[in-house]
Structures are given as C-alpha cells and as structure tokens.
Amino acid sequence: MRASLRAGALASAVPLVLVSAASAQAQDPAPAPAPAAPAAPPALDLKLSIEKAPGNLSFKGSTWRALVVTDRYVPGTKVTFEFTAGTRRTVKRVTLKPVKDSAKGVVRASYRSASASRVVVRTRIGEGQPAAPTGRETQIVQQFTPSVKAGASGTAVTWLQRKLKAKGYVPGRAGRYDARTSRAVLAYRKVTGMALTTQANRAVFEGLRAGKGTFKVRFPSHGRHIEGDIRRQVLALIGEGGKVERIYHTSPGAPATPTIRGTFRVYRKDPGTNAKGMYASSYFIRGYAVHGYPSVPTYRASHGCFRVPMEDARSIYDWIRMGTIVDTYV
C-alpha cells in the first residue's frame, strides 16, 4: 500500500517539473541581435586640374597650383598632393573646403621649382579620412627655361609660338625657332616697345604671359582692311569685325621719303617682281605699295612703300583684294 502511494506521488510530480521547466524557458529573454556593421562612407569623386600654367606648361622658378574639386564636400577630409620631379618628391596634405553655393568641395596646393623639369602631380583622398578613399588623379606639368635662341626647338618654342599666334603674329614651323618665328618676335617687340631684335628672352616670355602685345585696331569700322603703323613699323591685316588676323614686321618710308598718311584703297596688284625689285606688290596710291623686298631692316628705309620680307610677301598679297582699304598713320 505504501509503495503504491509513493509511486502515485512521483507520477503526479513529473508533469509539474516539466511544466515548471517549460515556463522558465518561456520567461528567459531572447538573445540580442548582433549590431550591424556601420555603412562605409561613399567614395568622393575628384577632378584634378592645373592653375597658372596654361597648357600645363610653366616657366622654371614660377609658382603654379594644383586644383582638386570633389563631387561633394565632406568636412574634415584631407586631400594628398604628390609632386614628383625626377628623384625629388614633395607631399602636401590640405583640408577640403566647401565651394560657395554648391555641394562640391575644393582644395589647392601650390608648387614652385627652380629647375626646368617634368613634374608629375598625383592626388588622392587619404586613408582614415571622413570621406572614403577614391581613385587617383594625375597631371603632368612641364617646366621650361623662358628663353630660346635661333634654331632651338622644344617646349619653350612651342609655348612661344602658341602665344604669338594667339595675338595675331605669324610664327613658323611648329616647335622650331626658325626665321619666320624670329620675325614674329621682332614684330611683337615693335608693338610692345622693346628693343628691335629677334631675341626671344625672358622679357618676351613674361610679356606674352602677362597678355601684352595686343595690336589696337585704330579703324575697326573699316571692316576687312590693312593698317600700316609707321611709327612702330608693323603691318596688320584686319578681318571683318575689326579683329586682327595677322601682324608683320615692315619697313616703311625713310625720313627723306616718308610714307604717305591717310586712308586709301588698293587699285592695282602685280604678282611678279618689277625692275625695282618689288615683289608681289599691292598698290594703294601713286605707286606706293605693300610689297616684298630683299632688305627689310629694323628702321624706316623704303621710298614710301611698306616693305615686307620676301617670305611673307606672297601670303600678304593673296590676302589683299582689289579695293581693300589701307590705313596709314603714325
């Protein structure tokens, strides 16, 4: 009898134990989910360009700047600039700044070197910055000595010719300091009041870089016409709208036989060479002409005409038309 009672008690206790265990499990809190990894900041897109070195060309010893613009501004971000010239490497880290009235960012770094060398500029967003690293941007700047001599070639000559041509002067073979380029330099020197030589020294380069040497058209209302500046001894071919197309070295009338002043029109053209040695002549009044001649010195030497170098004469002759206005003045 006692054995039966103990067995019944144990049997009735088992369900209670199971219920208590299940109830305890139901009351335990669920484990917290693992925290999500923070989202990586989006990479900045950047654009590198060079300032104060048009065409990525600069004089040695001059200061120019690398400019980076990003697609957006992220406070505290630093941009790394690397300037490599030969074995020399300069690194600068500059903080990004906001662009006014824009979501973009901007940063600049200056560079100066006394050597004539090729400078490789690399930029990037540094590691550990508020903005994620981005791809590199690279530019190359060629520094050169701003002076060339007859027969020279290379970067300095290319720069010189491009600047002369932009002002209306007529350089020669690209990349070569030839006779025609030297005459363009002479014409530039005349317009700017420099010594009358063909030397392309630093003064010429600095003048061109500063934008000097513009020929001021005196009669823009005359449309397509010629202006012969007797005092400065240059001949300018002016296109429609009063824009300078070409500027040439010339030798006008000597003091004893001065060039007539006024406004005239071309009335006769002679493509050949006459008995006086005048080549490709365009006459504008009483035998006065724009013509080629073997001797075109840096002083007034003609008998009243505008002498131009033989190598330039045909091109000028072809530009001039019958009836073209010729304005002459001092």
PAZADO-493126 format. One record per atom (N, C-alpha, C): y, z, x; residue in one letter. Coordinates in steps of 0.1 Angstrom, whole numbers, padded with zeros to 4 digits, always signed. Each point is the difference from the previous one (the first is absolute). Layout:
REM PAZADO-493126
YZXa ...
***
This chain:
REM PAZADO-493126
-0012+0000+0008m +0012+0000-0008m +0012+0000+0009m +0001+0009+0010r +0012+0000+0009r +0001-0013+0007r -0011-0005+0004a +0001-0013+0008a +0006-0011-0009a -0004+0000-0013s +0006-0010-0009s +0015+0001-0001s +0004+0013-0001l +0015+0002-0002l +0008-0005+0013l -0006+0003+0012r +0007-0004+0012r +0001-0015+0001r -0011-0007-0004a +0000-0015+0000a +0010-0005-0009a +0001+0006-0012g +0010-0005-0010g +0014+0002+0005g +0002+0011+0006a +0014+0003+0006a +0004-0010+0010a -0009-0003+0009l +0003-0010+0011l +0002-0014-0006l -0008-0003-0011a +0002-0014-0006a +0013-0001-0007a +0004+0011-0006s +0014+0000-0007s +0011+0000+0010s -0002+0005+0012a +0011+0001+0010a +0002-0014+0007a -0010-0008+0001v +0002-0013+0008v +0011-0009-0006v +0000-0002-0014p +0011-0008-0005p +0013+0005+0003p +0002+0014+0000l +0013+0006+0003l +0005-0004+0014l -0010+0001+0009v +0004-0003+0014v +0004-0015+0001v -0007-0009-0006l +0003-0014+0000l +0014-0003-0006l +0002+0007-0011v +0013-0002-0007v +0011+0005+0008v -0002+0011+0007s +0011+0006+0008s +0003-0009+0012s -0010-0006+0006a +0002-0009+0012a +0007-0012-0004a -0004-0006-0012a +0007-0012-0005a +0014+0003-0003a +0002+0012-0006s +0014+0003-0004s +0009+0002+0013s -0006+0006+0010a +0008+0002+0013a +0003-0013+0006a -0009-0010-0001q +0003-0013+0006q +0011-0007-0007q +0000+0002-0014a +0010-0007-0008a +0014+0006+0003a +0001+0012+0005q +0013+0006+0002q +0005-0002+0014q -0008-0005+0010d +0005-0003+0013d +0009-0012+0000d +0012+0000+0007p +0009-0011+0000p -0006-0012+0008p +0004-0012-0005a -0005-0012+0007a +0008-0001+0014a -0007-0005+0010p +0007-0002+0013p +0012-0009-0001p +0011+0003+0007a +0012-0008+0000a -0003-0013+0007a +0006-0011-0005p -0002-0013+0006p +0007-0001+0014p -0006-0007+0009a +0007-0002+0013a +0013-0007-0001a +0011+0005+0007p +0013-0006-0001p +0000-0015+0005p +0007-0008-0007a +0001-0015+0003a +0008-0002+0013a -0005-0009+0008a +0007-0003+0013a +0014-0006-0004a +0010+0005+0007p +0014-0006-0002p +0000-0015+0002p +0008-0007-0009a +0001-0014+0002a +0007-0004+0012a -0005-0009+0008a +0008-0005+0012a +0013-0006-0004a +0011+0003+0007p +0012-0007-0003p -0001-0015+0002p +0006-0008-0009p +0000-0014+0002p +0007-0005+0013p -0005-0010+0006a +0006-0004+0013a +0013-0007-0003a +0010+0001+0010l +0012-0006-0001l -0001-0014+0005l +0006-0010-0006d +0001-0013+0005d +0014-0001+0007d -0001-0005+0013l +0013-0001+0007l +0002-0014+0005l +0013-0003+0002k +0005-0013+0005k +0009+0002+0012k -0004-0006+0012l +0008+0002+0012l +0008-0013+0002l +0013+0003+0004s +0009-0011+0004s +0009+0005+0012s +0007-0010+0006i +0008+0003+0012i +0014-0002-0004i +0009+0009+0003e +0014-0001-0002e +0008-0001+0013e +0011-0007+0000k +0009-0003+0011k -0007-0007+0011k -0010-0008-0003a -0006-0010+0009a -0005-0012-0008a +0010-0008-0004p -0004-0012-0008p -0011-0008+0006p -0010-0004-0008g -0011-0008+0005g -0009+0008+0009g +0002+0014+0000n -0008+0008+0009n +0003-0003+0015n +0012-0004+0003l +0005-0002+0013l +0012+0009+0003l +0000+0006+0012s +0011+0009+0003s +0003+0000+0015s +0013+0002+0003f +0004+0001+0014f -0007+0012+0007f -0003-0001+0012k -0005+0012+0007k +0012+0010+0001k -0003+0013-0001g +0011+0009+0000g +0007+0003-0013g -0004-0008-0010s +0006+0002-0013s -0009+0009-0009s +0006+0006-0010t -0007+0009-0009t -0003-0007-0013t -0012+0000-0004w -0004-0005-0013w -0009+0010-0007w -0003-0003-0013r -0007+0010-0008r -0012-0006-0007r -0010+0009-0001a -0012-0004-0008a +0002+0007-0014a -0001-0007-0011l +0002+0005-0013l -0013-0001-0008l -0004+0012-0006v -0011+0000-0009v +0004+0004-0014v -0004-0008-0010v +0002+0003-0014v -0013+0002-0007v -0002+0011-0007t -0013+0003-0007t +0002-0003-0015t -0012-0002-0006d +0001-0003-0014d +0004+0012-0009d +0000+0012+0005r +0005+0011-0007r +0004+0011+0010r +0008+0010-0005y +0004+0011+0009y -0009+0012-0002y -0005+0005+0010v -0008+0013+0000v +0007+0010+0009v +0006+0010-0005p +0007+0010+0008p -0009+0006+0012p +0006+0001+0011g -0007+0006+0012g -0009-0009+0008g -0001-0013-0005t -0008-0009+0008t +0007-0005+0012t -0008-0001+0011k +0006-0005+0013k -0007-0013+0003k +0008-0009+0005v -0005-0013+0005v +0000+0000+0015v -0011-0005+0005t -0001-0001+0015t +0004-0014+0005t +0009-0001+0009f +0003-0013+0007f -0005+0000+0014f -0006-0010+0004e -0005-0002+0014e +0007-0013+0005e +0007+0002+0011f +0006-0011+0007f -0007-0002+0014f -0006-0011+0002t -0008-0003+0012t +0006-0012+0007t +0005+0002+0013a +0005-0010+0008a -0007+0001+0013a -0010-0009+0002g -0008+0000+0013g -0008+0013+0000g +0001+0008+0010t -0007+0013+0001t +0008+0011-0006t +0012-0002-0004r +0008+0011-0006r -0002+0001-0015r -0002+0012-0004r -0003+0002-0015r +0009+0012-0004r +0008-0003-0011t +0009+0010-0005t -0004+0002-0015t -0002+0013-0003v -0004+0004-0014v +0011+0008-0006v +0003-0003-0013k +0010+0007-0008k -0006+0003-0013k +0002+0012-0005r -0004+0004-0014r +0012+0004-0008r +0003-0007-0010v +0012+0002-0008v -0003+0002-0015v +0007+0010-0006t -0002+0003-0014t +0005-0010-0009t -0008-0003-0010l +0003-0010-0010l +0012+0005-0009l +0009-0009-0004k +0011+0003-0008k +0000-0008-0013k +0005+0005-0011p +0000-0008-0012p +0011-0011+0000p -0003-0011-0006v +0009-0011-0002v +0008+0003-0012v +0013+0000+0001k +0009+0002-0012k -0003-0009-0011k -0001+0006-0012d -0002-0007-0013d -0013-0008+0001d -0010+0005+0007s -0013-0007+0001s -0011+0010+0002s -0012-0003-0004a -0012+0008+0003a -0005-0001+0014a +0006-0009+0008k -0006-0003+0013k +0005+0010+0010k -0006+0000+0012g +0004+0008+0011g +0004-0009+0012g +0008+0005+0009v +0004-0008+0011v +0001+0009+0013v -0002-0006+0011v +0002+0007+0013v +0002-0010+0011v +0008+0004+0010r +0004-0008+0011r -0002+0007+0013r -0003-0008+0011a -0001+0005+0013a +0006-0010+0010a +0010+0005+0008s +0007-0008+0010s -0008-0002+0013s +0002-0011+0006y -0006-0003+0013y +0009-0007+0010y +0000+0004+0012r +0008-0006+0010r -0007-0001+0013r +0000-0011+0007s -0006-0001+0013s +0008-0009+0009s +0001+0004+0013a +0008-0008+0009a -0007-0012+0006a -0013-0001-0004s -0008-0011+0006s -0001-0012-0010s -0002-0011+0006a -0003-0012-0008a -0015-0001-0002a -0005+0004-0012s -0014+0001-0002s -0003-0003-0015s -0013-0001-0002r -0006-0001-0013r -0004+0014-0005r +0006+0003-0012v -0002+0014-0005v -0008-0002-0013v -0012+0007+0000v -0008+0001-0012v +0003+0012-0008v +0003-0002-0013v +0004+0012-0008v -0011+0002-0011v -0006+0012+0000r -0010+0003-0010r +0005+0012-0008r -0003+0000-0013t +0003+0011-0008t -0011+0005-0009t +0000+0012-0004r -0011+0005-0009r +0005+0014-0006r -0007+0004-0010i +0002+0013-0006i -0010+0009+0008i +0005+0012+0005g -0008+0008+0008g -0011+0008-0008g -0010+0004+0007e -0011+0009-0007e +0006+0013-0004e -0005+0006-0010g +0004+0013-0004g +0014+0001-0007g +0005-0012-0005q +0013-0001-0006q -0002+0002-0015q +0011+0003-0007p +0000+0001-0015p -0006-0013-0006p +0003-0012+0006a -0005-0012-0004a -0012-0004+0008a -0009-0007-0006a -0013-0004+0007a +0004-0010+0011a -0008-0001+0010p +0002-0010+0011p -0001-0014-0007p +0006-0009+0006t +0000-0014-0005t -0003-0010+0012t -0001-0012-0004g -0002-0010+0011g +0012-0002+0009g -0003-0005+0012r +0011-0001+0010r +0008-0013-0003r +0012+0000+0004e +0009-0012+0000e +0004-0002+0015e +0001-0013+0004t +0003-0003+0014t +0011-0011+0000t +0009+0001+0009q +0010-0010+0003q +0002-0001+0015q +0004-0012+0005i +0003-0002+0014i +0014-0004+0002i +0007+0007+0009v +0014-0003+0004v +0000-0005+0014v +0007-0011+0003q +0001-0005+0013q +0014+0003+0005q +0001+0007+0011q +0013+0003+0006q +0002-0009+0012q +0012-0005+0001f +0003-0010+0011f +0013+0002+0006f +0002-0006+0012t +0013+0001+0007t +0009-0010-0006t +0012+0004-0005p +0009-0009-0007p +0009-0008+0010p -0007-0008+0007s +0007-0009+0009s -0010-0011+0005s +0005-0013+0000v -0009-0010+0004v +0007-0010+0009v -0007-0007+0008k +0006-0010+0009k -0006-0014-0003k +0007-0010+0005a -0004-0014-0002a -0015-0002+0003a -0007-0006-0009g -0015-0003+0002g -0009+0011-0004g +0006+0012-0005a -0008+0011-0004a -0007-0003-0013a -0011+0007-0003s -0007-0001-0012s -0005+0014-0005s -0004+0001-0012g -0006+0013-0004g +0008+0006-0012g -0003+0013-0002t +0005+0007-0011t +0015+0000-0001t +0007+0003+0011a +0015+0001+0000a +0006-0013-0004a -0006-0011+0005v +0006-0014-0003v -0002-0003-0015v -0012+0004-0005t -0003-0002-0015t +0010+0007-0008t +0002+0013+0003w +0010+0008-0007w +0014-0006+0000w +0004-0004+0012l +0013-0006+0002l +0002-0013-0008l -0010-0009+0000q +0001-0012-0007q +0000+0002-0015q -0008+0010-0005r +0000+0002-0014r +0014+0006-0005r +0006+0008+0008k +0013+0006-0004k +0011-0011+0001k +0000-0008+0010l +0009-0011+0001l -0001-0010-0012l -0012-0004-0003k -0002-0009-0011k +0005+0006-0013k -0002+0012-0002a +0004+0007-0013a +0015-0001-0001a +0007-0001+0011k +0015+0000+0000k +0005-0015-0001k -0009-0010+0001g +0004-0013+0000g +0000-0008+0013g -0003+0007+0011y +0000-0006+0013y -0013-0008+0001y -0001-0009+0010v -0011-0009+0001v -0008+0002+0012v -0010+0009+0000p -0009+0002+0012p -0010-0011+0001p -0007+0000+0012g -0009-0011+0003g -0015+0004-0003g -0008-0004+0009r -0015+0002-0002r -0003+0015-0002r -0008+0003-0010a -0003+0013-0003a -0006+0008+0011a +0005+0012+0003g -0005+0008+0011g +0003-0004+0014g +0009-0010+0002r +0004-0004+0013r +0015-0001+0001r +0005+0007+0011y +0015-0001+0002y +0003-0013+0007y +0001-0010-0008d +0003-0013+0006d +0015-0004-0001d +0003-0012+0003a +0014-0004+0001a +0007+0001-0014a -0007-0004-0010r +0006+0000-0014r +0002+0015-0004r -0009+0009+0004t +0002+0014-0004t +0012+0006+0008t +0001-0005+0013s +0012+0005+0008s +0013-0005-0006s +0000-0012-0006r +0012-0005-0006r +0003+0008-0013r -0010+0004-0007a +0002+0009-0012a +0006+0013+0004a -0004+0005+0012v +0005+0013+0005v +0015-0002+0004v +0003-0011+0006l +0014-0004+0003l +0009+0000-0012l -0005-0007-0010a +0008-0001-0013a +0002+0014-0006a -0011+0008+0001y +0001+0014-0005y +0011+0008+0007y +0000-0002+0013r +0010+0007+0009r +0014-0005-0004r +0001-0012-0003k +0014-0005-0003k +0005+0006-0013k -0009+0000-0010v +0004+0006-0013v +0003+0015+0001v -0007+0007+0009t +0002+0015+0001t +0010+0003+0010t +0006-0009+0008g +0010+0002+0009g -0005+0006+0014g -0013-0003+0003m -0006+0004+0013m +0004-0010+0010m -0004+0004+0013a +0001-0010+0011a -0007-0012-0003a +0005-0012+0004l -0006-0013-0004l -0011-0004+0010l -0011+0007-0001t -0012-0003+0008t -0012-0002-0009t -0011-0003+0005t -0013-0001-0008t -0009+0012+0003t +0005+0010+0005q -0008+0012+0004q -0003+0008-0013q -0012+0002-0003a -0005+0008-0011a -0003+0014+0005a +0011+0008+0002n -0002+0013+0005n +0000+0011-0011n +0000+0012+0003r -0001+0011-0010r +0012-0001-0010r +0012-0004+0005a +0011-0001-0009a -0003-0010-0012a -0006-0011+0004v -0003-0010-0010v -0011+0006-0010v -0010+0006+0005f -0010+0006-0008f +0006+0011-0009f +0008+0009+0005e +0006+0010-0008e +0009-0005-0010e +0007-0011+0003g +0009-0006-0010g -0008-0006-0011g -0010-0006+0003l -0009-0006-0011l -0006+0011-0008l -0005+0010+0006r -0006+0011-0008r +0010+0007-0009r +0013+0000+0004a +0010+0006-0008a +0006-0010-0011a -0006-0012+0000g +0005-0009-0010g +0012-0008+0004g +0005+0000+0012k +0012-0007+0004k -0004-0015+0002k +0011-0008+0001g -0002-0014+0002g +0001-0009-0012g +0003+0006-0011t +0001-0008-0013t +0012-0009+0001t -0002-0013-0003f +0011-0010+0000f +0007+0001-0014f +0013+0003+0000k +0007+0002-0012k +0005-0014-0004k -0005-0005-0011v +0004-0013-0005v +0015+0001-0006v +0008-0009+0005r +0014+0000-0004r +0003-0007-0013r -0008-0011-0002f +0002-0008-0012f -0012-0001-0009f -0005+0011-0005p -0012+0000-0008p +0001-0009-0013p +0012-0003-0004s +0002-0008-0012s -0002-0015+0003s -0002-0004+0013h -0002-0014+0003h -0014-0004-0001h -0009+0009-0004g -0014-0003-0002g -0007-0004+0013g -0007-0011+0000r -0007-0004+0012r +0010-0007+0009r +0002+0007+0012h +0011-0005+0009h -0002+0005+0014h +0008-0005+0009i +0000+0005+0014i +0013+0008+0003i -0002+0010+0008e +0012+0008+0005e -0001+0000+0015e +0011-0005+0006g +0001+0000+0014g +0011+0010+0004g -0005+0011+0006d +0009+0011+0005d +0004-0003+0014d +0012-0005+0001i +0005-0004+0014i +0002+0012+0009i +0005+0011-0005r +0002+0012+0009r -0014+0005+0006r -0009+0002-0009r -0013+0005+0004r -0010-0011+0005r +0004-0012-0001q -0008-0011+0005q -0015-0001-0006q +0000+0001-0013v -0013-0001-0007v +0001-0010-0012v -0011-0006-0003l +0000-0009-0011l -0010+0005-0010l +0004+0002-0013a -0009+0006-0010a -0002-0011-0011a -0013-0001-0004l -0004-0009-0011l -0002+0009-0012l +0008-0002-0010i +0000+0009-0012i -0006-0007-0012i -0010+0006-0006g -0007-0006-0011g +0007+0003-0014g -0006-0005-0010e +0005+0003-0014e +0001+0015-0002e +0011+0004-0007g +0002+0014-0003g +0006+0007+0011g +0005-0007+0011g +0007+0006+0011g -0009+0008+0009g -0013-0003+0001k -0009+0007+0008k -0002-0007+0014k +0001+0008+0011v -0002-0006+0013v -0014-0005+0002v -0002-0012+0004e -0014-0005+0003e -0002-0001+0015e +0009-0004+0007r -0002-0001+0015r +0014+0002+0007r -0001+0006+0012i +0011+0003+0009i -0003-0006+0014i +0009-0008+0005y -0002-0006+0013y +0011+0003+0010y -0004+0000+0013h +0010+0000+0011h +0007-0014+0000h +0013+0000+0002t +0007-0013+0001t +0012+0002+0010t +0005-0011+0004s +0012-0001+0009s +0010-0009-0007s +0011+0006-0006p +0010-0008-0007p +0010-0005+0010p +0011-0005-0005g +0010-0006+0009g +0007+0009+0010g +0002-0006+0012a +0007+0007+0011a +0014+0003-0004a +0007+0010+0007p +0014+0003-0004p +0009-0013+0001p -0003-0009+0009a +0008-0012+0001a -0003-0010-0011a -0012+0000-0005t -0004-0009-0011t -0007+0008-0011t +0008+0009-0007p -0006+0009-0010p -0006-0007-0012p -0009+0007-0006t -0007-0004-0012t +0010+0001-0012t +0001-0010-0008i +0009+0001-0012i -0005+0010-0010i +0009+0007-0006r -0004+0010-0010r +0003-0005-0014r -0009+0005-0009g +0002-0004-0014g -0013-0002-0007g +0000-0006-0012t -0011-0003-0008t -0002-0015-0001t -0012-0005+0004f -0002-0015+0001f -0014-0003-0006f -0003-0013-0001r -0013-0004-0005r -0006-0010+0010r -0013+0000+0001v -0006-0010+0009v +0001-0014-0006v +0005-0009+0008y +0002-0014-0006y -0008-0010+0008y -0007+0004+0011r -0008-0010+0007r -0010+0008+0008r -0012-0007+0001k -0011+0006+0008k -0006-0010+0010k -0002+0004+0012d -0006-0009+0010d -0011+0007+0007d -0013-0005-0003p -0011+0007+0005p -0003-0002+0015p +0006-0009+0006g -0003-0004+0014g +0009+0007+0010g +0000-0005+0012t +0009+0005+0011t +0011-0011+0003t +0012+0004-0001n +0011-0011+0003n +0004+0000+0014n +0010-0008+0004a +0004-0002+0014a +0006+0013+0006a +0004+0009-0008k +0006+0013+0005k -0011+0011+0001k -0013-0004-0003g -0010+0010+0002g -0002+0009-0012g +0007-0003-0011m -0001+0007-0013m -0013-0004-0007m -0008+0010-0003y -0013-0003-0006y -0001+0006-0014y -0005-0007-0010a -0002+0004-0014a +0013+0006-0005a +0010-0009-0001s +0013+0005-0004s +0003-0001-0015s +0006+0010-0005s +0005+0001-0014s +0015+0001+0001s +0007-0010-0004y +0015+0000+0001y +0006+0005-0012y +0011+0009+0002f +0006+0006-0012f +0015-0003+0000f +0006-0005+0010i +0014-0005+0000i +0004-0007+0013i +0005-0012-0001r +0006-0007+0011r -0008+0000+0013r -0013-0001+0000g -0008+0000+0012g -0005+0013+0004g +0005+0011-0006y -0005+0013+0002y -0014+0002-0006y -0010+0005+0007a -0013+0001-0005a -0008+0012+0004a -0010+0003-0007v -0010+0009+0005v -0011-0008+0006v -0003+0002+0013h -0009-0009+0007h -0007+0007+0012h -0011-0005+0004g -0007+0005+0011g +0007-0005+0013g -0002+0008+0011y +0006-0004+0013y -0008+0007+0011y -0001-0007+0011p -0008+0007+0011p +0006+0013+0005p +0013+0001+0000s +0007+0012+0005s +0006+0008-0012s -0004+0012-0002v +0005+0009-0010v +0003+0013+0006v +0011+0002+0007p +0002+0012+0007p +0004+0012-0009p +0002+0011+0005t +0004+0012-0008t +0015+0001-0001t +0007-0011+0002y +0015+0000-0002y +0003-0013-0007y +0013-0001-0005r +0004-0012-0007r +0002-0011+0010r -0008-0011-0002a +0000-0010+0010a +0001-0014-0006a -0001-0002-0013s +0000-0014-0006s +0014-0006-0001s +0000-0012-0005h +0012-0007-0003h +0004+0002-0015h -0005+0011-0006g +0004+0002-0014g -0012+0001-0009g -0011-0005+0005c -0013+0001-0008c -0007+0013+0001c -0010+0002-0008f -0009+0011+0002f -0013-0005+0007f +0000+0004+0013r -0012-0004+0007r -0011+0010-0003r -0013-0005-0001v -0011+0008-0002v -0011-0004+0010v -0009+0008+0004p -0011-0004+0009p -0008-0011-0005p -0004-0009+0009m -0008-0012-0004m -0012+0004-0008m -0006+0011+0004e -0013+0004-0007e +0002+0004-0015e +0013+0004-0003d +0003+0004-0014d +0007-0011-0008d +0004-0010+0007a +0009-0010-0007a -0007-0007-0011a -0012-0005+0002r -0007-0007-0011r -0002+0008-0012r -0004+0013+0002s -0002+0008-0012s +0013+0002-0008s +0011+0002+0007i +0013+0002-0006i +0004-0013-0007i -0002-0011+0007y +0003-0013-0006y -0007-0003-0013y -0013+0004+0000d -0008-0003-0012d +0004+0010-0012d +0006+0011+0003w +0004+0009-0010w +0013-0005-0007w +0009-0006+0008i +0013-0004-0004i -0002-0013-0009i +0007-0001-0011r +0000-0011-0009r +0014-0007+0001r +0000-0012-0005m +0013-0007-0002m +0008+0008-0010m +0012+0004+0003g +0009+0007-0010g -0001+0015+0002g -0009+0005+0009t -0001+0015+0003t +0014+0005+0004t +0004+0011-0005i +0012+0006+0004i -0001+0007+0013i +0010-0002+0009v +0001+0006+0013v +0013+0009+0000v -0002+0013+0001d +0012+0009+0001d +0001+0004+0015d +0012-0002+0006t +0002+0004+0014t +0012+0010+0000t -0002+0011+0008y +0010+0010+0000y -0001+0009+0013y +0010+0008+0002v -0001+0010+0012v +0000+0014-0006v 
***
